[in-house]
Amino acid sequence: MPKISELQRYLIALGSNQRHPRHGPPTQVLRAALAAMAGEGLTVEAMSPIIASAPIGPSRRRYANAAAGVATTLDPPALLALLQTVETRFGRVRRGQRWGARTLDLDIVLWSGGLWHSKSLTIPHPRFRQRTFVLTPAASVAPDWRDPAGTCTIRHLHARLTRPAPVRRASPRRLHVGP
């Protein structure tokens, strides 16, 4: 696998909403996936708490989601290949259906090298800014990591997405009294 001469850091989003025959429920699948990633030579530097979230799309099962900070000398395409190998070992089958139920989903969200774009991979992850199930765990492990496509930190993006909307008051109607 292609390597970069210096250590690179990545923020990985983890998700599961299907039981695994050996590892058990989705929360245990995420813990086992983290161990599998470490077994593949990634240094897991931080792991967020696991949260539950509502599904997007056709899946009806709730997800277990987390984020991990990892370090490796792999370049982004090589890391993507490694993560997809781990997903396959956990029973993930790519059927072309977006947002379906899955045993394991591993996404590269951010990379210390900044931006990356190829046919098979875009970093930062194109939709991470709109997903609380990514930003909530990410804020616990990398709150000060800046979005390379903007100026905001993860903490700021999370606050923007989760703060309550202001209550809008109706404007008082002004009565026009004229001549």
C-alpha positions in Angstrom: 0.0 0.0 0.0 1.3 3.5 -0.8 2.7 5.3 2.2 3.6 8.8 3.0 7.0 9.4 4.6 5.5 11.1 7.7 2.7 10.2 10.0 -0.7 11.4 8.9 -3.7 11.8 11.1 -7.3 11.0 10.1 -10.7 11.4 11.6 -12.8 8.3 10.9 -16.6 8.1 11.4 -17.9 4.7 12.4 -21.4 3.5 12.1 -23.4 0.3 12.5 -27.1 -0.7 12.7 -27.0 -4.4 12.3 -26.0 -7.2 14.7 -22.9 -9.2 13.8 -23.0 -12.9 14.4 -19.7 -12.9 16.3 -19.4 -9.4 17.7 -23.0 -8.8 18.7 -25.0 -5.6 18.7 -23.9 -2.4 16.8 -22.1 -0.9 19.8 -20.0 -4.0 20.1 -19.4 -4.0 16.3 -17.9 -0.5 16.6 -15.6 -1.6 19.4 -14.5 -4.7 17.4 -14.0 -2.6 14.3 -11.7 -0.3 16.2 -9.7 -3.3 17.4 -9.5 -4.6 13.8 -8.3 -1.2 12.6 -5.5 -1.3 15.2 -4.7 -4.8 14.1 -4.1 -3.5 10.6 -1.4 -1.2 11.8 -3.4 2.0 12.4 -2.6 3.8 15.7 -5.9 4.6 17.3 -5.2 7.9 19.2 -8.7 8.7 20.4 -12.2 7.1 20.4 -15.4 9.0 21.1 -18.3 7.7 23.2 -20.8 5.7 21.1 -24.1 7.5 20.4 -27.4 6.3 19.0 -28.9 8.1 16.0 -31.9 7.9 13.8 -31.3 6.4 10.3 -31.2 8.4 7.1 -33.0 6.9 4.1 -34.7 3.5 3.9 -33.2 1.8 6.9 -35.5 1.7 9.9 -32.9 0.5 12.5 -31.2 3.1 14.7 -27.5 3.5 14.3 -24.6 3.3 16.7 -22.1 6.0 15.7 -18.7 7.0 16.9 -15.5 8.8 15.7 -11.9 7.8 16.0 -8.7 9.7 15.6 -6.1 7.5 13.9 -2.5 7.9 12.8 -0.8 6.1 9.9 1.7 6.6 7.1 -0.8 5.5 4.6 -2.0 8.0 2.0 -5.8 8.6 1.7 -6.5 6.0 -1.1 -4.6 3.4 0.7 -6.4 4.1 4.0 -9.7 4.0 2.2 -8.8 0.5 0.8 -7.8 -0.7 4.2 -11.1 0.6 5.8 -13.1 -1.1 3.0 -11.3 -4.4 3.7 -12.3 -4.1 7.3 -15.9 -3.4 6.4 -15.9 -6.4 4.1 -14.6 -8.6 6.9 -17.5 -7.5 9.0 -20.0 -8.5 6.4 -20.5 -5.3 4.6 -21.8 -5.9 1.0 -21.9 -2.9 -1.3 -25.1 -3.2 -3.3 -25.3 0.3 -4.6 -28.1 1.3 -2.2 -27.4 4.5 -0.3 -28.1 4.7 3.3 -29.3 1.1 3.7 -28.8 -1.0 6.8 -25.2 -2.2 7.3 -23.1 -4.0 9.8 -20.2 -1.5 9.5 -19.6 1.8 7.8 -16.2 3.5 8.1 -15.7 6.9 6.5 -12.7 9.2 6.3 -14.0 12.5 7.4 -10.8 14.7 7.7 -7.1 14.3 7.0 -4.2 16.2 8.4 -3.0 16.8 4.8 -6.1 18.9 4.1 -8.1 18.4 1.0 -8.2 15.3 -1.2 -10.3 14.7 -4.3 -10.3 11.7 -6.6 -12.9 9.6 -8.3 -13.4 7.3 -5.3 -12.6 9.6 -2.4 -13.3 13.2 -1.3 -11.8 14.6 1.9 -13.3 16.3 3.8 -16.3 14.0 3.6 -18.8 16.0 1.5 -21.7 15.8 4.0 -20.1 15.7 7.4 -21.0 19.4 8.1 -24.7 18.5 8.0 -24.6 15.4 10.1 -25.0 15.5 13.9 -24.2 11.8 14.1 -20.7 12.6 12.7 -20.1 16.0 14.4 -21.3 15.0 17.9 -18.7 12.1 18.3 -16.1 14.1 16.3 -16.4 17.1 18.7 -15.4 14.8 21.6 -12.2 13.6 20.0 -11.1 16.5 17.7 -12.9 19.7 18.7 -10.2 22.0 17.5 -9.6 20.3 14.1 -10.4 22.9 11.4 -12.4 22.1 8.3 -9.8 22.7 5.5 -12.6 23.8 3.2 -13.6 26.6 5.5 -12.5 28.3 8.7 -14.6 26.6 11.3 -13.5 24.0 13.9 -15.4 20.8 14.5 -16.6 22.4 17.8 -18.0 25.4 15.9 -19.6 23.3 13.1 -21.2 21.1 15.9 -22.5 24.2 17.7 -24.0 25.6 14.5 -25.8 22.4 13.8 -27.1 21.6 17.3 -27.9 25.0 18.8 -31.6 25.6 19.2 -33.2 27.8 16.5 -34.2 31.2 17.8 -37.9 31.7 18.4 -39.3 34.0 15.8 -41.8 36.5 16.9 -44.4 37.7 14.6 -43.9 41.4 13.8 -46.6 43.5 15.2 -48.9 44.8 12.5 -48.7 48.5 12.2 -51.9 50.3 11.6 -51.7 53.0 9.0 -53.7 55.9 10.0 -53.6 58.4 7.3 -55.4 61.5 6.0 
